[in-house]
Protein backbone atom coordinates (compact mmCIF):
# COMPACT_ATOMS: atom_id res chain seq x y z
CA UNK A 1 0.00 0.00 0.00
CA UNK A 2 1.28 3.45 -0.88
CA UNK A 3 1.45 6.22 1.70
CA UNK A 4 1.12 9.94 1.02
CA UNK A 5 1.40 13.08 3.13
CA UNK A 6 -1.91 14.60 4.19
CA UNK A 7 -1.15 17.89 2.45
CA UNK A 8 -0.27 16.19 -0.86
CA UNK A 9 -2.57 16.68 -3.82
CA UNK A 10 -3.88 13.26 -4.81
CA UNK A 11 -3.65 12.28 -8.45
CA UNK A 12 -4.84 9.56 -10.78
CA UNK A 13 -3.39 6.22 -9.70
CA UNK A 14 -3.39 7.13 -6.00
CA UNK A 15 -6.53 5.11 -5.26
CA UNK A 16 -6.20 2.93 -2.19
CA UNK A 17 -3.30 4.96 -0.80
CA UNK A 18 -3.01 5.41 2.95
CA UNK A 19 -2.91 9.14 3.75
CA UNK A 20 -0.74 10.10 6.72
CA UNK A 21 -0.32 13.37 8.62
CA UNK A 22 2.72 15.28 7.36
CA UNK A 23 4.00 16.17 10.86
CA UNK A 24 3.18 13.36 13.28
CA UNK A 25 3.06 10.54 10.68
CA UNK A 26 -0.26 9.21 12.04
CA UNK A 27 -2.61 7.55 9.53
CA UNK A 28 -5.60 9.74 8.64
CA UNK A 29 -7.56 7.77 6.07
CA UNK A 30 -7.70 6.23 2.62
CA UNK A 31 -7.79 7.92 -0.79
CA UNK A 32 -10.35 6.35 -3.14
CA UNK A 33 -10.83 7.19 -6.83
CA UNK A 34 -14.35 7.72 -8.14
CA UNK A 35 -14.72 5.65 -11.30
CA UNK A 36 -17.49 7.59 -13.01
CA UNK A 37 -15.78 10.98 -12.64
CA UNK A 38 -12.27 12.34 -12.63
CA UNK A 39 -12.58 13.16 -8.94
CA UNK A 40 -11.49 11.32 -5.81
CA UNK A 41 -12.65 11.08 -2.22
CA UNK A 42 -10.93 10.86 1.14
CA UNK A 43 -12.38 8.49 3.74
CA UNK A 44 -11.25 9.28 7.31
CA UNK A 45 -9.78 6.35 9.22
CA UNK A 46 -12.35 6.64 12.04
CA UNK A 47 -15.18 6.12 9.52
CA UNK A 48 -13.46 3.02 8.14
CA UNK A 49 -12.99 1.53 11.60
CA UNK A 50 -16.59 2.35 12.54
CA UNK A 51 -17.84 0.60 9.41
CA UNK A 52 -15.77 -2.45 10.40
CA UNK A 53 -17.19 -2.20 13.93
CA UNK A 54 -13.73 -1.62 15.45
CA UNK A 55 -12.72 0.87 18.12
CA UNK A 56 -9.17 2.17 18.37
CA UNK A 57 -7.84 3.57 21.61
CA UNK A 58 -4.49 5.36 21.79
CA UNK A 59 -2.78 4.79 25.14
CA UNK A 60 0.46 6.71 25.73
CA UNK A 61 1.34 6.73 22.06
CA UNK A 62 0.53 3.05 21.50
CA UNK A 63 -2.39 2.09 19.27
CA UNK A 64 -4.53 -0.81 20.41
CA UNK A 65 -7.57 -2.27 18.70
CA UNK A 66 -10.35 -2.87 21.19
CA UNK A 67 -13.33 -5.21 20.66
C-alpha positions as CSV (number, residue, x, y, z in Angstrom):
1,X,0.0,0.0,0.0
2,X,1.3,3.5,-0.9
3,X,1.5,6.2,1.7
4,X,1.1,9.9,1.0
5,X,1.4,13.1,3.1
6,X,-1.9,14.6,4.2
7,X,-1.2,17.9,2.4
8,X,-0.3,16.2,-0.9
9,X,-2.6,16.7,-3.8
10,X,-3.9,13.3,-4.8
11,X,-3.7,12.3,-8.5
12,X,-4.8,9.6,-10.8
13,X,-3.4,6.2,-9.7
14,X,-3.4,7.1,-6.0
15,X,-6.5,5.1,-5.3
16,X,-6.2,2.9,-2.2
17,X,-3.3,5.0,-0.8
18,X,-3.0,5.4,2.9
19,X,-2.9,9.1,3.7
20,X,-0.7,10.1,6.7
21,X,-0.3,13.4,8.6
22,X,2.7,15.3,7.4
23,X,4.0,16.2,10.9
24,X,3.2,13.4,13.3
25,X,3.1,10.5,10.7
26,X,-0.3,9.2,12.0
27,X,-2.6,7.6,9.5
28,X,-5.6,9.7,8.6
29,X,-7.6,7.8,6.1
30,X,-7.7,6.2,2.6
31,X,-7.8,7.9,-0.8
32,X,-10.3,6.4,-3.1
33,X,-10.8,7.2,-6.8
34,X,-14.3,7.7,-8.1
35,X,-14.7,5.6,-11.3
36,X,-17.5,7.6,-13.0
37,X,-15.8,11.0,-12.6
38,X,-12.3,12.3,-12.6
39,X,-12.6,13.2,-8.9
40,X,-11.5,11.3,-5.8
41,X,-12.7,11.1,-2.2
42,X,-10.9,10.9,1.1
43,X,-12.4,8.5,3.7
44,X,-11.2,9.3,7.3
45,X,-9.8,6.4,9.2
46,X,-12.3,6.6,12.0
47,X,-15.2,6.1,9.5
48,X,-13.5,3.0,8.1
49,X,-13.0,1.5,11.6
50,X,-16.6,2.3,12.5
51,X,-17.8,0.6,9.4
52,X,-15.8,-2.4,10.4
53,X,-17.2,-2.2,13.9
54,X,-13.7,-1.6,15.4
55,X,-12.7,0.9,18.1
56,X,-9.2,2.2,18.4
57,X,-7.8,3.6,21.6
58,X,-4.5,5.4,21.8
59,X,-2.8,4.8,25.1
60,X,0.5,6.7,25.7
61,X,1.3,6.7,22.1
62,X,0.5,3.0,21.5
63,X,-2.4,2.1,19.3
64,X,-4.5,-0.8,20.4
65,X,-7.6,-2.3,18.7
66,X,-10.4,-2.9,21.2
67,X,-13.3,-5.2,20.7
